[in-house]
Amino acid sequence: MKALRHLALGVAACGLLTASAEAQVTGTQIFKVDAGTTLAFVANDNLSRGLAYNSATGNLLVASRTGSNSIHVVNAATGAAIGSPFNATDITGGTLVLMKVRVDGDGRIYANNLSGSAASTFKMYRWASEASGLANDVRSLVFERVGGSSYGYRVGDSMDVTGAGAAVKIIAVGSKGGADTVNNIVVLTDPENDGTFVDAEVVPVTPFPVGIPNIAYDSNDTNIAWYKKSETTDDSQIIDINLTTGADGPGTNQDVVMGTAGDADVTTGGPIDVATINGTKYFAVGPSATAASSSEPLRAKIFEENAGTAGWQTGPLQGTAINANANGSGDVVLLPDGRLFVLATNNSLSGWQFSFPSANVQDWNLHN
């Protein structure tokens, strides 16, 4: 019986060990900004919910409604603010006017609002680049489904973007409440690459559980989205969804079952991201809906595909105490170089460095 799934030396310069199936390795902190300290938009106010990494600049982007509706640029090495926030004060409409932020392969920046019902407008905005946003250039409204004819379900709690040029695809999904009879993944495309997106597909997910869904594109297949579901009746899972059929994806992709001992803090709510590192697929899961009375530290965790427990975790994400996040909002970004960035809404913004097994590392059978 294998007691450890993988055991390997990490990056020699870091002196870190990679994780095993029975141990959780804590990453090295790059930076951490607690709520109410050096970044005004990292506050205990439930208003900062979106985080993205811009590979074109190496910076982070935070979508926040603290003070005003803005996209903030943050140095990914230090956690310091860069320049002035994007001018997004004229963004209006929807149940909540600003939720998530993402970057496509061309460096164009997207942000969405939240539509909570058919009477609420769902919108998607785009800036030409980070430099354009910092220069206060006008953003474009690239998609709008107006109130009265909007989706008959909640859309915008979670959003992701993949591709470049005419191949850009956006997915969005929302929480399902007890009164909702249907929830779908909305897929937006821009086939002419002219900034006019259409809802090319509306994909029903069956069964679609009550709870807080979070979604991320597969790191290798743009027709597959990984969907984190949570219910009180079973273990939380990350399942792969075929964006054409809405069905559980191909057998080569294995669902990730959470809810095992030691992982209770990521079983409900909580954002996700997916990255392929050294040939293996990993899932980052942010903190779930939390209460200020929680007895355990607030952490984000990383699961390996086909493994049942989280082998990697951040250090505590709270400051002197945990600030409640009843919405389970926030965001995570997992990069192929092993960096993980976490927006733990109401608590902190942080960066972490992890080491993962090399592609040629074999399982070691350490026990008979």
Stockholm file with secondary structure:
# STOCKHOLM 1.0

chainA/1-368         MKALRHLALGVAACGLLTASAEAQVTGTQIFKVDAGTTLAFVANDNLSRGLAYNSATGNLLVASRTGSNSIHVVNAATGAAIGSPFNATDITGGTLVLMKVRVDGDGRIYANNLSGSAASTFKMYRWASEASGLANDVRSLVFERVGGSSYGYRVGDSMDVTGAGAAVKIIAVGSKGGADTVNNIVVLTDPENDGTFVDAEVVPVTPFPVGIPNIAYDSNDTNIAWYKKSETTDDSQIIDINLTTGADGPGTNQDVVMGTAGDADVTTGGPIDVATINGTKYFAVGPSATAASSSEPLRAKIFEENAGTAGWQTGPLQGTAINANANGSGDVVLLPDGRLFVLATNNSLSGWQFSFPSANVQDWNLHN
#=GR chainA/1-368 SS CCSCSCCCBCCTTTTCBCCBTTBCEECEEEEEEETTSSCTTSCSSSCEEEEEEETTTTEEEEEECSSSSEEEEEETTTCCEESCCCCCTTCCCSSBSCCCEEECTTSCEEEECBBCSTTSCEEEEEESCHHHHHTTCCCEEEEEECTTSSCSSCBCSEEEEECSGGGCEEEEECCBCTTCSCCEEEEEECTTSSSCCEEEEEEECSSCCSBCCEEEECSSCTTEEEEEECCSSSCCEEEEEETTTCSBCCTTSCCEECCCTTCGGGSSSCCEEEEEETTEEEEEECCCSBCTTCSSCCCCEEEETTCSSEEEECSCCSSSSCCCBTTCCCEEEECTTSEEEEEETTTEEEEEECCCCCTTCCCCCCCC
#=GC SS_cons         CCSCSCCCBCCTTTTCBCCBTTBCEECEEEEEEETTSSCTTSCSSSCEEEEEEETTTTEEEEEECSSSSEEEEEETTTCCEESCCCCCTTCCCSSBSCCCEEECTTSCEEEECBBCSTTSCEEEEEESCHHHHHTTCCCEEEEEECTTSSCSSCBCSEEEEECSGGGCEEEEECCBCTTCSCCEEEEEECTTSSSCCEEEEEEECSSCCSBCCEEEECSSCTTEEEEEECCSSSCCEEEEEETTTCSBCCTTSCCEECCCTTCGGGSSSCCEEEEEETTEEEEEECCCSBCTTCSSCCCCEEEETTCSSEEEECSCCSSSSCCCBTTCCCEEEECTTSEEEEEETTTEEEEEECCCCCTTCCCCCCCC
//
